[in-house]
Amino acid sequence: MISNYINQLLLELATGNAMEHSYRPALKTLFESMDPSIRAVNEPSRSAHGAPDFAFYKSTNNSLVLGYVETKDLNVSLDDVEKTEQLKRYLGYANLILTNYGEFRFFRNGEKYQTITIAKPNGSVITSFPESYSQLEHELKAFLDGQPESITNAKKLAQIMGGKALRVRDNVS
């Protein structure tokens, strides 16, 4: 699965014209190959904390969102993205992945709990790390199987409400 995904990234990169959105079909295929009952929606409608690039649903219950993914281009530093207001809003989601297609950062209830790197771009090629493929497969399956955790403390509630307040502010401005 992961090696097919890397091959798709390579094909897009080889065109010399690929940008962030060019790699999304490969990511959608990867997620849907993890579980046939998963439906990955690219560019879903705006939700509680903004408009992440993907939302994931069980095909048996289209109203239950399993999680969200925010994508960035291959060469974008995710360290920089983590500092943005956009990501701070998205941390209000119970289940979130931030990725530049080669590095995957997993967040649950606003807390980063895992980072897995399977590839890094190097000019017109991608250096892959096959030793990380099984770890990513395992984590993606857990991401899609996990149930959103309930709010158990005031700090988490404040983070969620803060994300909503930022969204309201952005929509009013």
Phi and psi in degrees as GROMACS dihedral restraints (atoms count N, CA, C in turn):
[ dihedral_restraints ]
;  ai    aj    ak    al  type     phi  dphi    fc
    3     4     5     6     1   -67.1    20    10
    4     5     6     7     1   -38.7    20    10
    6     7     8     9     1   -65.2    20    10
    7     8     9    10     1   -36.1    20    10
    9    10    11    12     1   -63.8    20    10
   10    11    12    13     1   -40.4    20    10
   12    13    14    15     1   -60.9    20    10
   13    14    15    16     1   -47.5    20    10
   15    16    17    18     1   -60.2    20    10
   16    17    18    19     1   -41.8    20    10
   18    19    20    21     1   -60.9    20    10
   19    20    21    22     1   -38.9    20    10
   21    22    23    24     1   -65.6    20    10
   22    23    24    25     1   -40.8    20    10
   24    25    26    27     1   -60.7    20    10
   25    26    27    28     1   -43.9    20    10
   27    28    29    30     1   -60.8    20    10
   28    29    30    31     1   -42.0    20    10
   30    31    32    33     1   -61.4    20    10
   31    32    33    34     1   -42.1    20    10
   33    34    35    36     1   -68.0    20    10
   34    35    36    37     1   -45.7    20    10
   36    37    38    39     1   -60.0    20    10
   37    38    39    40     1   -37.5    20    10
   39    40    41    42     1   -64.1    20    10
   40    41    42    43     1   -19.8    20    10
   42    43    44    45     1   -67.9    20    10
   43    44    45    46     1   -24.0    20    10
   45    46    47    48     1    79.8    20    10
   46    47    48    49     1    -3.2    20    10
   48    49    50    51     1  -121.8    20    10
   49    50    51    52     1     5.8    20    10
   51    52    53    54     1   -73.3    20    10
   52    53    54    55     1   141.9    20    10
   54    55    56    57     1  -131.4    20    10
   55    56    57    58     1  -176.0    20    10
   57    58    59    60     1   -46.0    20    10
   58    59    60    61     1   -48.1    20    10
   60    61    62    63     1   -70.4    20    10
   61    62    63    64     1   -22.6    20    10
   63    64    65    66     1   -63.2    20    10
   64    65    66    67     1   -28.5    20    10
   66    67    68    69     1   -91.3    20    10
   67    68    69    70     1    -8.8    20    10
   69    70    71    72     1   -60.9    20    10
   70    71    72    73     1   -40.5    20    10
   72    73    74    75     1   -57.7    20    10
   73    74    75    76     1   -37.1    20    10
   75    76    77    78     1   -64.7    20    10
   76    77    78    79     1   -40.8    20    10
   78    79    80    81     1   -67.3    20    10
   79    80    81    82     1   -42.3    20    10
   81    82    83    84     1   -59.1    20    10
   82    83    84    85     1   -46.7    20    10
   84    85    86    87     1   -61.9    20    10
   85    86    87    88     1   -41.6    20    10
   87    88    89    90     1   -59.0    20    10
   88    89    90    91     1   -50.3    20    10
   90    91    92    93     1   -62.9    20    10
   91    92    93    94     1   -44.5    20    10
   93    94    95    96     1   -70.0    20    10
   94    95    96    97     1   -22.2    20    10
   96    97    98    99     1   -77.0    20    10
   97    98    99   100     1   -18.0    20    10
   99   100   101   102     1   -68.6    20    10
  100   101   102   103     1   -32.0    20    10
  102   103   104   105     1  -159.1    20    10
  103   104   105   106     1   119.2    20    10
  105   106   107   108     1   -62.2    20    10
  106   107   108   109     1   -17.2    20    10
  108   109   110   111     1   -89.1    20    10
  109   110   111   112     1     2.2    20    10
  111   112   113   114     1   -89.9    20    10
  112   113   114   115     1   136.4    20    10
  114   115   116   117     1  -117.8    20    10
  115   116   117   118     1   118.4    20    10
  117   118   119   120     1   -98.1    20    10
  118   119   120   121     1   122.3    20    10
  120   121   122   123     1  -107.1    20    10
  121   122   123   124     1   116.3    20    10
  123   124   125   126     1   -82.4    20    10
  124   125   126   127     1   132.2    20    10
  126   127   128   129     1    58.3    20    10
  127   128   129   130     1    56.8    20    10
  129   130   131   132     1   -68.0    20    10
  130   131   132   133     1   165.4    20    10
  132   133   134   135     1   -65.9    20    10
  133   134   135   136     1   158.0    20    10
  135   136   137   138     1   -55.4    20    10
  136   137   138   139     1   141.1    20    10
  138   139   140   141     1  -128.0    20    10
  139   140   141   142     1  -163.4    20    10
  141   142   143   144     1   -50.9    20    10
  142   143   144   145     1   -40.0    20    10
  144   145   146   147     1  -116.5    20    10
  145   146   147   148     1    11.9    20    10
  147   148   149   150     1   135.6    20    10
  148   149   150   151     1  -148.8    20    10
  150   151   152   153     1  -133.9    20    10
  151   152   153   154     1    75.1    20    10
  153   154   155   156     1   -62.3    20    10
  154   155   156   157     1   165.2    20    10
  156   157   158   159     1   -71.9    20    10
  157   158   159   160     1   -30.3    20    10
  159   160   161   162     1  -135.4    20    10
  160   161   162   163     1   147.5    20    10
  162   163   164   165     1  -126.7    20    10
  163   164   165   166     1   145.5    20    10
  165   166   167   168     1  -119.0    20    10
  166   167   168   169     1   131.5    20    10
  168   169   170   171     1  -126.5    20    10
  169   170   171   172     1   152.9    20    10
  171   172   173   174     1   -80.4    20    10
  172   173   174   175     1   132.0    20    10
  174   175   176   177     1   -65.0    20    10
  175   176   177   178     1   -18.2    20    10
  177   178   179   180     1   -80.2    20    10
  178   179   180   181     1   -15.6    20    10
  180   181   182   183     1  -148.9    20    10
  181   182   183   184     1    89.4    20    10
  183   184   185   186     1   -69.2    20    10
  184   185   186   187     1    -6.3    20    10
  186   187   188   189     1   -93.1    20    10
  187   188   189   190     1   -13.2    20    10
  189   190   191   192     1   -95.6    20    10
  190   191   192   193     1   108.7    20    10
  192   193   194   195     1   -83.9    20    10
  193   194   195   196     1   125.5    20    10
  195   196   197   198     1   -82.5    20    10
  196   197   198   199     1   -29.8    20    10
  198   199   200   201     1   173.3    20    10
  199   200   201   202     1   176.8    20    10
  201   202   203   204     1  -131.0    20    10
  202   203   204   205     1   155.2    20    10
  204   205   206   207     1  -131.9    20    10
  205   206   207   208     1   134.1    20    10
  207   208   209   210     1  -110.3    20    10
  208   209   210   211     1   125.4    20    10
  210   211   212   213     1  -107.6    20    10
  211   212   213   214     1   150.4    20    10
  213   214   215   216     1  -133.4    20    10
  214   215   216   217     1   164.0    20    10
  216   217   218   219     1   -64.7    20    10
  217   218   219   220     1   159.7    20    10
  219   220   221   222     1   -52.4    20    10
  220   221   222   223     1   -37.9    20    10
  222   223   224   225     1   -91.6    20    10
  223   224   225   226     1     3.1    20    10
  225   226   227   228     1   -81.2    20    10
  226   227   228   229     1   134.1    20    10
  228   229   230   231     1   -76.1    20    10
  229   230   231   232     1   121.1    20    10
  231   232   233   234     1   -72.0    20    10
  232   233   234   235     1   -22.4    20    10
  234   235   236   237     1   -60.0    20    10
  235   236   237   238     1   -43.0    20    10
  237   238   239   240     1   -67.2    20    10
  238   239   240   241     1   -40.5    20    10
  240   241   242   243     1   -64.0    20    10
  241   242   243   244     1   -37.1    20    10
  243   244   245   246     1   -60.9    20    10
  244   245   246   247     1   -21.5    20    10
  246   247   248   249     1   -88.8    20    10
  247   248   249   250     1    -3.8    20    10
  249   250   251   252     1   -81.6    20    10
  250   251   252   253     1   155.7    20    10
  252   253   254   255     1   -62.7    20    10
  253   254   255   256     1   -36.0    20    10
  255   256   257   258     1   -57.1    20    10
  256   257   258   259     1   -50.0    20    10
  258   259   260   261     1   -68.2    20    10
  259   260   261   262     1   -35.7    20    10
  261   262   263   264     1   -58.3    20    10
  262   263   264   265     1   -39.2    20    10
  264   265   266   267     1   -65.0    20    10
  265   266   267   268     1   -44.2    20    10
  267   268   269   270     1   -65.3    20    10
  268   269   270   271     1   -22.9    20    10
  270   271   272   273     1   -68.0    20    10
  271   272   273   274     1    -6.3    20    10
  273   274   275   276     1   -73.7    20    10
  274   275   276   277     1   -15.4    20    10
  276   277   278   279     1   -75.7    20    10
  277   278   279   280     1   145.8    20    10
  279   280   281   282     1   -68.6    20    10
  280   281   282   283     1   -31.2    20    10
  282   283   284   285     1  -139.9    20    10
  283   284   285   286     1   112.4    20    10
  285   286   287   288     1  -140.8    20    10
  286   287   288   289     1   142.4    20    10
  288   289   290   291     1  -122.0    20    10
  289   290   291   292     1   134.9    20    10
  291   292   293   294     1  -110.1    20    10
  292   293   294   295     1   128.7    20    10
  294   295   296   297     1  -145.0    20    10
  295   296   297   298     1   150.0    20    10
  297   298   299   300     1  -111.9    20    10
  298   299   300   301     1    26.8    20    10
  300   301   302   303     1    78.3    20    10
  301   302   303   304     1   -21.7    20    10
  303   304   305   306     1  -109.2    20    10
  304   305   306   307     1   -30.3    20    10
  306   307   308   309     1  -115.8    20    10
  307   308   309   310     1   136.4    20    10
  309   310   311   312     1  -123.0    20    10
  310   311   312   313     1   124.1    20    10
  312   313   314   315     1  -113.9    20    10
  313   314   315   316     1   124.6    20    10
  315   316   317   318     1  -103.1    20    10
  316   317   318   319     1   132.8    20    10
  318   319   320   321     1  -125.9    20    10
  319   320   321   322     1   136.0    20    10
  321   322   323   324     1  -126.9    20    10
  322   323   324   325     1   124.6    20    10
  324   325   326   327     1    50.1    20    10
  325   326   327   328     1    44.2    20    10
  327   328   329   330     1    84.2    20    10
  328   329   330   331     1    -3.8    20    10
  330   331   332   333     1  -112.1    20    10
  331   332   333   334     1   128.7    20    10
  333   334   335   336     1   -72.9    20    10
  334   335   336   337     1   128.8    20    10
  336   337   338   339     1  -121.9    20    10
  337   338   339   340     1    -7.8    20    10
  339   340   341   342     1  -162.1    20    10
  340   341   342   343     1   141.4    20    10
  342   343   344   345     1  -131.2    20    10
  343   344   345   346     1   128.8    20    10
  345   346   347   348     1  -131.6    20    10
  346   347   348   349     1   126.9    20    10
  348   349   350   351     1  -111.2    20    10
  349   350   351   352     1   121.6    20    10
  351   352   353   354     1  -109.9    20    10
  352   353   354   355     1   -14.3    20    10
  354   355   356   357     1  -164.0    20    10
  355   356   357   358     1   154.0    20    10
  357   358   359   360     1  -138.2    20    10
  358   359   360   361     1   136.1    20    10
  360   361   362   363     1   -73.7    20    10
  361   362   363   364     1   146.1    20    10
  363   364   365   366     1  -141.9    20    10
  364   365   366   367     1    86.0    20    10
  366   367   368   369     1    69.2    20    10
  367   368   369   370     1  -122.4    20    10
  369   370   371   372     1   -95.6    20    10
  370   371   372   373     1    11.1    20    10
  372   373   374   375     1  -126.7    20    10
  373   374   375   376     1   167.8    20    10
  375   376   377   378     1  -122.2    20    10
  376   377   378   379     1   127.6    20    10
  378   379   380   381     1   -89.0    20    10
  379   380   381   382     1   121.5    20    10
  381   382   383   384     1  -104.3    20    10
  382   383   384   385     1   158.5    20    10
  384   385   386   387     1  -124.0    20    10
  385   386   387   388     1    79.8    20    10
  387   388   389   390     1   -56.4    20    10
  388   389   390   391     1   -25.2    20    10
  390   391   392   393     1   -65.9    20    10
  391   392   393   394     1   -14.7    20    10
  393   394   395   396     1   -98.1    20    10
  394   395   396   397     1    -6.2    20    10
  396   397   398   399     1   -60.4    20    10
  397   398   399   400     1   -48.2    20    10
  399   400   401   402     1   -65.9    20    10
  400   401   402   403     1   -35.1    20    10
  402   403   404   405     1   -63.7    20    10
  403   404   405   406     1   -42.1    20    10
  405   406   407   408     1   -65.8    20    10
  406   407   408   409     1   -44.6    20    10
  408   409   410   411     1   -55.8    20    10
  409   410   411   412     1   -46.8    20    10
  411   412   413   414     1   -60.1    20    10
  412   413   414   415     1   -45.7    20    10
  414   415   416   417     1   -69.9    20    10
  415   416   417   418     1   -36.8    20    10
  417   418   419   420     1   -65.1    20    10
  418   419   420   421     1   -41.2    20    10
  420   421   422   423     1   -63.6    20    10
  421   422   423   424     1   -41.5    20    10
  423   424   425   426     1   -64.6    20    10
  424   425   426   427     1   -39.7    20    10
  426   427   428   429     1   -59.0    20    10
  427   428   429   430     1   -44.3    20    10
  429   430   431   432     1   -78.5    20    10
  430   431   432   433     1   -22.6    20    10
  432   433   434   435     1   -88.1    20    10
  433   434   435   436     1   -24.1    20    10
  435   436   437   438     1   -66.8    20    10
  436   437   438   439     1   144.2    20    10
  438   439   440   441     1   -95.4    20    10
  439   440   441   442     1   139.2    20    10
  441   442   443   444     1   -56.4    20    10
  442   443   444   445     1   136.3    20    10
  444   445   446   447     1   -79.9    20    10
  445   446   447   448     1   149.6    20    10
  447   448   449   450     1   -79.8    20    10
  448   449   450   451     1   163.2    20    10
  450   451   452   453     1   -76.3    20    10
  451   452   453   454     1   122.2    20    10
  453   454   455   456     1  -116.6    20    10
  454   455   456   457     1    -5.3    20    10
  456   457   458   459     1  -151.4    20    10
  457   458   459   460     1   165.1    20    10
  459   460   461   462     1   -65.7    20    10
  460   461   462   463     1   -34.5    20    10
  462   463   464   465     1   -62.4    20    10
  463   464   465   466     1   -44.7    20    10
  465   466   467   468     1   -64.8    20    10
  466   467   468   469     1   -42.0    20    10
  468   469   470   471     1   -61.2    20    10
  469   470   471   472     1   -41.2    20    10
  471   472   473   474     1   -63.7    20    10
  472   473   474   475     1   -39.4    20    10
  474   475   476   477     1   -63.5    20    10
  475   476   477   478     1   -44.5    20    10
  477   478   479   480     1   -64.5    20    10
  478   479   480   481     1   -46.0    20    10
  480   481   482   483     1   -67.6    20    10
  481   482   483   484     1   -34.9    20    10
  483   484   485   486     1   -62.2    20    10
  484   485   486   487     1   -41.8    20    10
  486   487   488   489     1   -62.1    20    10
  487   488   489   490     1   -40.7    20    10
  489   490   491   492     1   -65.7    20    10
  490   491   492   493     1   -40.6    20    10
  492   493   494   495     1   -63.3    20    10
  493   494   495   496     1   -40.4    20    10
  495   496   497   498     1   -62.1    20    10
  496   497   498   499     1   -40.0    20    10
  498   499   500   501     1   -65.4    20    10
  499   500   501   502     1   -44.1    20    10
  501   502   503   504     1   -60.4    20    10
  502   503   504   505     1   -46.3    20    10
  504   505   506   507     1   -57.5    20    10
  505   506   507   508     1   -45.1    20    10
  507   508   509   510     1   -64.4    20    10
  508   509   510   511     1   -35.3    20    10
  510   511   512   513     1   -77.3    20    10
  511   512   513   514     1   -24.3    20    10
  513   514   515   516     1   -84.4    20    10
  514   515   516   517     1   -34.5    20    10
